[in-house]
Amino acid sequence: MKLKKFYILLLVCMMIALSACSSDQSSTNTDGKDSNSNVTTINFAAIKTFGVDSWKELINKFEQQNPTIKVKLTQMPAPAKSTEIHQYLVTSLQSGQSDIDVFTGDVVWVPEFAAAGWTEPMDQYVNKDEYYPGVIDALTYNGKLSAMPWYVDGGMLYYRKDLLEKYNKPVPKTWDDMLATAKEIQSKENNPKLQQFVWQGKQAEVLVCDFVEFLGSAGGSILNTQGKSNADSPEFLKTLKFMKKLTDDKISPKSVLTFDEEPSRTVFTDGNAIFHRNWSYVWSVAQDPKQSKVVDKVGVAPLPSFDGNSSSSTMGGYQFMVAKNSKKKDAAIKFAQFLSSKESQLYFASELAFSPTRPSVLEDKGLQQKNPFLTGLDKVFQGTTARPVSPDYPKLSLVLQSNISGVLSNSIKADDAAKQIDTELKKITKQ
């Protein structure tokens, strides 16, 4: 644990140094313009998107449309490194400096950053009716819209359509059905590398996302409607034991304990898994012959559930935020508006299969032809489940990550982990 914290701290320091190097070296006037120039340079800290390098093209387009504004990019890691990204942003924003003007952040960080006073309210710069109401609600804290919508996502079940058809198996709707189907297909296929089910068991934010889905599909939740711990519920313990069963019974390989999104995706797109839990980006990768051995052999469905309950899909996605301390706020807001525009969201949907926060994007005929996958995600997103909405979410997440990981790695029993989580959550939520 100490070694992991050291590496996280080292990465944060490197990112801050990179930010300092990439930020504008000229002095800035009080109006935000660079000295001796009519050009305003803003600093944009952005995640690395999967696949296509989207930022260069969009930044170039924005600068062509706005010749008096230049954008300097600080490249943060991909969302799989969410803990490191979060610590970098907290360190930078907490300092009170203006090294960052616009940045990308996980939807679950919005309440925390807004409560800390680090983000500029966006209400007057957004036509809220142009976005999904649920997205606006998720980005609103204390009655103020605290981020500019980018994309939404959710966990879903990818499956080998060809193998289910070969053995005349329906798409499973319950976990028991999925386990039975996977076991039968694996036993009949002559592929020693073929795994039944791959997901993300690495101690990281994605582990919490997976847990929320398993728990939600059992009818449980991390916090109740009053924001208090639910870790002492039967559903909570059932979920921990089920996740442990997946590796103990070799339904999933032990290597899933080291997997975040990309390593697990690689197993599936290499043709070595029957079922796979991941985000929407996997679809476009699975259809790319340069990256996938299962082109035209993949289907997508809502994640299974336990009998008597509904499918659950963790609400994910990154959003754009403008730093409260930015000295170039007008230019920063203009850039955030551009990134959240219909044109930009259409680009992300078309090139990266990012599900737009603007419903009108899905009406585009070109997108419907190029990526019909996105227009068919309604059933998946009907089961969207939010992670706990709280300014203290990062603390909650770390407690969950360490204990769930402990159960999966045999360092703590499920019963003891549930009790430990319950104790810690009660402290954090001040029960």
C-alpha positions in Angstrom: 0.0 0.0 0.0 2.9 2.4 0.9 4.6 1.6 -2.4 1.4 2.3 -4.3 1.0 5.7 -2.6 4.6 6.5 -3.4 4.0 5.8 -7.1 0.8 7.8 -7.1 2.6 10.7 -5.5 5.4 10.5 -7.9 3.0 10.5 -10.9 1.2 13.5 -9.4 4.5 15.4 -9.1 5.4 14.5 -12.7 2.0 15.7 -13.9 2.3 19.0 -12.0 5.8 19.5 -13.4 4.5 18.8 -16.9 1.7 21.3 -16.3 4.2 24.0 -15.3 6.3 23.3 -18.4 3.3 23.3 -20.7 1.7 26.4 -19.3 2.1 29.8 -20.9 5.5 31.3 -20.1 4.5 34.9 -20.9 3.0 37.2 -18.3 -0.7 37.8 -18.1 -2.7 41.0 -17.7 -5.6 41.3 -15.3 -8.0 40.9 -18.3 -6.5 37.4 -19.0 -4.6 38.4 -22.2 -1.0 37.6 -22.6 1.4 40.6 -22.3 2.4 42.2 -25.6 -0.2 40.1 -27.5 -3.9 40.1 -28.3 -3.9 36.3 -27.8 -5.3 34.7 -24.7 -3.7 31.3 -23.8 -5.7 28.9 -21.7 -4.4 25.7 -20.1 -6.5 22.6 -20.6 -5.9 19.5 -18.4 -7.5 16.5 -20.2 -7.6 12.8 -19.8 -6.2 10.6 -22.5 -9.1 9.2 -24.5 -9.1 5.6 -25.6 -8.0 5.0 -29.2 -8.2 8.2 -31.2 -6.2 11.3 -30.1 -9.2 13.6 -30.1 -7.8 16.7 -28.5 -5.4 17.8 -31.2 -8.1 17.9 -33.9 -10.6 19.6 -31.7 -8.2 22.1 -30.3 -7.1 23.0 -33.9 -10.7 23.5 -34.9 -11.4 25.7 -31.9 -8.4 27.8 -32.5 -9.3 28.3 -36.2 -12.8 29.5 -35.1 -11.3 31.6 -32.3 -8.0 33.0 -33.5 -7.5 35.2 -30.4 -7.5 32.1 -28.1 -4.8 29.5 -27.9 -5.1 26.2 -25.9 -2.2 24.5 -24.2 -2.8 20.9 -23.4 -1.7 19.0 -20.3 -2.2 15.4 -21.0 -3.5 13.4 -18.0 -3.6 9.6 -18.0 -6.6 7.6 -19.2 -9.6 7.1 -16.9 -8.2 3.8 -15.7 -5.8 5.9 -13.6 -8.7 7.9 -12.0 -7.0 7.9 -8.5 -3.9 9.6 -9.9 -5.9 12.0 -12.0 -8.0 13.0 -9.0 -5.0 13.6 -6.8 -3.3 15.7 -9.5 -6.4 17.9 -9.9 -6.9 18.2 -6.1 -3.3 19.2 -5.7 -3.4 21.8 -8.5 -6.8 23.3 -7.6 -6.2 23.3 -3.9 -3.1 25.4 -4.3 -5.2 28.4 -5.4 -2.9 28.9 -8.4 -4.3 29.4 -12.0 -2.3 26.7 -13.7 -5.5 25.1 -15.0 -8.3 26.9 -16.7 -10.4 24.0 -18.0 -10.2 20.4 -17.0 -11.9 17.0 -17.5 -13.2 15.2 -14.4 -15.2 12.2 -13.4 -18.9 12.8 -12.8 -18.5 11.6 -9.2 -16.0 14.4 -8.4 -18.4 17.2 -9.3 -19.9 17.5 -5.8 -16.5 17.4 -4.1 -15.0 20.1 -6.4 -18.0 22.3 -6.2 -18.2 22.0 -2.4 -14.6 23.0 -2.2 -15.2 26.1 -4.4 -12.9 25.0 -7.1 -15.3 25.2 -10.1 -17.2 28.0 -11.8 -21.0 27.5 -12.0 -22.1 27.0 -15.6 -25.9 27.7 -15.3 -25.9 30.9 -17.4 -23.7 29.4 -20.1 -25.7 26.2 -20.8 -29.2 25.6 -22.3 -30.1 22.8 -20.0 -33.0 21.7 -22.1 -30.5 20.5 -24.8 -29.2 17.8 -22.4 -30.5 14.7 -20.7 -32.2 15.8 -17.5 -30.4 13.0 -15.5 -27.1 14.4 -16.6 -28.0 17.9 -15.5 -29.1 16.5 -12.2 -25.9 14.6 -11.7 -23.8 17.8 -12.4 -25.8 20.0 -10.1 -24.6 20.6 -6.6 -26.5 22.9 -4.1 -28.7 24.1 -6.9 -25.8 25.1 -9.2 -24.7 23.4 -12.4 -21.0 22.8 -11.6 -19.8 21.2 -14.9 -20.3 21.4 -18.6 -21.7 18.0 -19.9 -19.4 15.8 -22.0 -20.4 12.2 -22.2 -22.1 9.5 -20.2 -21.3 5.9 -19.9 -22.4 2.8 -18.2 -21.2 -0.8 -17.6 -22.6 -3.4 -20.0 -22.3 -7.0 -21.0 -20.3 -7.8 -24.1 -20.8 -11.4 -25.3 -19.6 -13.6 -28.1 -22.6 -13.6 -30.4 -21.1 -16.3 -32.6 -20.6 -18.7 -29.7 -24.1 -18.2 -28.2 -25.6 -18.8 -31.7 -23.4 -21.9 -32.2 -24.7 -23.5 -29.1 -28.3 -22.1 -29.4 -28.0 -20.1 -26.1 -30.1 -17.0 -25.4 -28.4 -13.8 -24.0 -28.4 -14.4 -20.3 -30.6 -12.1 -18.1 -29.5 -13.5 -14.7 -26.1 -14.2 -13.3 -26.9 -17.9 -12.8 -27.9 -18.1 -16.5 -24.7 -16.5 -17.6 -22.5 -18.8 -15.4 -24.3 -21.9 -16.7 -24.0 -20.7 -20.3 -20.3 -19.8 -20.0 -19.4 -23.1 -18.3 -21.1 -25.1 -21.0 -19.5 -23.2 -23.9 -16.1 -23.2 -22.4 -16.2 -27.0 -21.9 -17.2 -27.6 -25.6 -14.8 -25.2 -27.2 -11.3 -26.4 -28.0 -9.5 -23.3 -26.8 -7.5 -23.6 -23.6 -7.2 -19.8 -23.4 -11.0 -19.2 -23.5 -12.2 -17.6 -20.2 -15.8 -17.6 -19.1 -16.1 -14.0 -17.8 -13.6 -11.2 -17.6 -14.2 -7.9 -15.7 -12.1 -5.5 -13.7 -10.8 -6.6 -10.2 -7.9 -4.3 -9.9 -7.8 -2.1 -6.8 -8.9 1.1 -8.6 -12.1 3.1 -9.1 -13.3 0.7 -11.7 -13.5 -2.0 -9.0 -16.0 0.2 -7.2 -18.0 0.6 -10.5 -18.1 -3.2 -10.9 -19.2 -3.6 -7.3 -22.0 -1.1 -7.6 -23.3 -3.1 -10.5 -23.2 -6.4 -8.8 -24.7 -4.9 -5.7 -27.4 -3.0 -7.6 -28.4 -6.2 -9.4 -28.9 -7.8 -6.0 -31.2 -5.1 -5.0 -28.7 -3.4 -2.7 -26.9 0.0 -2.5 -23.8 1.4 -0.7 -25.7 4.2 1.0 -29.4 4.3 1.7 -31.7 7.1 0.7 -30.7 9.1 3.8 -27.0 8.9 2.8 -26.2 6.4 5.5 -24.2 3.2 5.3 -25.9 0.1 3.9 -22.9 -2.1 4.3 -24.6 -4.2 7.0 -27.3 -5.4 4.6 -27.6 -9.0 3.3 -27.3 -7.8 -0.3 -23.9 -6.2 0.5 -22.4 -9.4 1.9 -24.0 -11.5 -0.9 -22.2 -9.3 -3.5 -18.8 -9.6 -1.8 -19.2 -13.4 -1.7 -20.4 -13.6 -5.3 -17.4 -11.6 -6.6 -15.1 -13.9 -4.6 -16.8 -16.9 -6.1 -16.0 -15.8 -9.6 -12.3 -16.3 -9.2 -12.5 -19.1 -6.6 -14.6 -21.2 -9.0 -12.5 -20.2 -12.0 -15.4 -18.5 -13.7 -12.9 -15.6 -14.1 -9.1 -16.0 -14.1 -7.1 -14.9 -11.1 -5.6 -12.3 -13.5 -8.8 -10.2 -13.3 -7.4 -9.0 -9.9 -4.8 -7.0 -11.9 -7.2 -5.9 -14.7 -8.6 -2.5 -15.2 -10.4 -1.7 -18.4 -7.8 -2.2 -21.1 -6.2 -5.5 -20.0 -9.6 -7.0 -19.6 -10.8 -5.7 -23.0 -7.7 -7.2 -24.7 -8.6 -10.7 -23.5 -12.1 -10.3 -24.9 -11.1 -8.7 -28.3 -8.3 -11.3 -28.7 -11.1 -13.9 -28.7 -10.3 -15.4 -25.3 -13.5 -14.6 -23.3 -17.1 -15.5 -23.7 -18.6 -12.7 -21.6 -17.0 -9.3 -20.7 -18.1 -6.4 -18.5 -16.8 -3.0 -19.7 -17.8 0.5 -21.0 -19.1 1.6 -24.3 -15.7 2.3 -25.9 -15.1 -1.4 -26.3 -17.6 -1.7 -29.1 -15.6 0.4 -31.6 -12.4 -1.4 -30.7 -14.1 -4.8 -31.1 -15.1 -3.8 -34.7 -11.6 -2.7 -35.7 -9.7 -5.5 -37.5 -6.4 -3.9 -36.4 -7.2 -4.3 -32.8 -9.8 -7.2 -32.7 -10.1 -10.8 -33.6 -13.8 -10.8 -33.0 -15.1 -8.4 -35.6 -18.8 -8.9 -36.3 -18.9 -11.6 -33.6 -19.8 -9.4 -30.6 -23.2 -8.5 -29.1 -24.1 -6.1 -26.2 -26.8 -6.4 -23.6 -27.6 -5.1 -20.1 -25.6 -6.7 -17.4 -27.4 -9.7 -15.7 -29.1 -9.5 -12.4 -29.9 -11.9 -9.5 -33.3 -13.5 -9.7 -36.1 -11.0 -8.9 -34.0 -7.9 -9.4 -33.2 -5.6 -12.3 -29.9 -5.0 -14.2 -27.7 -2.3 -12.8 -25.2 -0.2 -14.8 -22.8 2.2 -13.0 -23.2 5.7 -14.3 -19.8 6.9 -15.6 -18.4 9.5 -17.9 -16.2 12.6 -17.7 -17.3 16.2 -17.8 -15.7 19.6 -18.4 -15.1 22.0 -15.6 -13.8 25.6 -15.5 -11.5 26.4 -12.6 -12.9 29.1 -10.2 -9.4 30.7 -10.0 -8.9 30.9 -13.7 -7.7 34.4 -14.7 -8.9 33.7 -18.3 -12.4 32.7 -17.5 -14.2 34.1 -20.5 -11.9 32.2 -22.9 -12.0 29.1 -20.7 -15.8 29.1 -20.7 -15.9 29.6 -24.5 -13.7 26.6 -24.9 -15.8 24.5 -22.5 -18.9 25.4 -24.5 -17.2 24.4 -27.7 -16.2 21.0 -26.3 -19.8 20.4 -25.1 -21.3 21.5 -28.3 -23.4 19.3 -30.6 -20.6 19.4 -33.2 -17.9 18.2 -30.7 -20.2 15.6 -29.1 -21.0 14.2 -32.6 -17.2 13.9 -33.2 -16.8 12.0 -29.9 -19.7 9.7 -30.6 -18.6 9.0 -34.2 -14.9 8.5 -33.5 -14.8 7.1 -30.0 -18.3 5.7 -29.5 -18.8 8.1 -26.5 -22.5 8.3 -25.6 -23.5 11.9 -25.9 -25.2 14.0 -23.3 -27.2 15.7 -26.0 -30.1 13.6 -27.3 -30.1 15.4 -30.6 -26.7 13.9 -31.4 -28.2 10.5 -31.8 -30.6 11.8 -34.4 -27.7 12.4 -36.8 -28.2 10.2 -39.9 -24.5 9.8 -40.4 -23.9 8.6 -36.9 -26.8 6.2 -37.1 -25.2 4.6 -40.1 -21.6 4.6 -38.8 -22.3 3.7 -35.2 -25.8 2.2 -34.7 -24.5 0.7 -31.5 -24.9 4.0 -29.7 -28.6 4.4 -30.6 -29.3 0.9 -29.1 -28.0 1.6 -25.6 -31.3 2.7 -24.2 -31.9 -0.7 -22.5 -28.5 -0.6 -20.9 -28.9 2.9 -19.6 -32.4 2.2 -18.2 -30.6 0.5 -15.4 -28.1 3.3 -14.7 -27.0 3.4 -11.1 -25.1 6.3 -9.6 -22.2 5.9 -7.3 -22.8 7.7 -3.9 -23.3 11.4 -4.6 -21.2 13.0 -1.8 -18.4 15.6 -1.4 -16.7 12.8 0.5 -17.0 10.3 -2.3 -13.2 9.9 -2.7 -12.9 8.7 0.9 -15.8 6.3 0.4 -14.2 5.0 -2.7 -10.8 4.3 -1.1 -12.5 2.4 1.8 -14.4 0.2 -0.7 -11.5 -0.4 -3.0 -9.1 -1.6 -0.3 -11.7 -3.9 1.4 -13.2 -5.4 -1.8 -9.7 -6.0 -3.1 -8.8 -7.6 0.2 -11.7 -10.0 -0.1 -10.7 -10.9 -3.7 -7.1 -11.5 -2.7 -7.9 -13.6 0.4 -6.4 -11.1 2.8 -9.7 -10.5 4.6 -13.0 -12.6 4.8 -16.1 -11.2 3.2 -17.9 -11.0 6.6 -15.1 -9.0 8.2 -14.8 -6.7 5.2 -18.5 -5.9 5.3 -18.2 -5.0 9.0 -15.0 -2.9 8.3 -16.7 -1.0 5.4 -19.7 -0.4 7.5 -17.6 1.1 10.4 -15.6 3.3 8.0 -18.6 4.5 6.0 -20.4 5.5 9.3 -17.4 7.6 10.3 -17.3 9.3 6.9 -21.0 9.9 6.7 -21.0 11.0 10.4 -23.6 8.4 11.5 
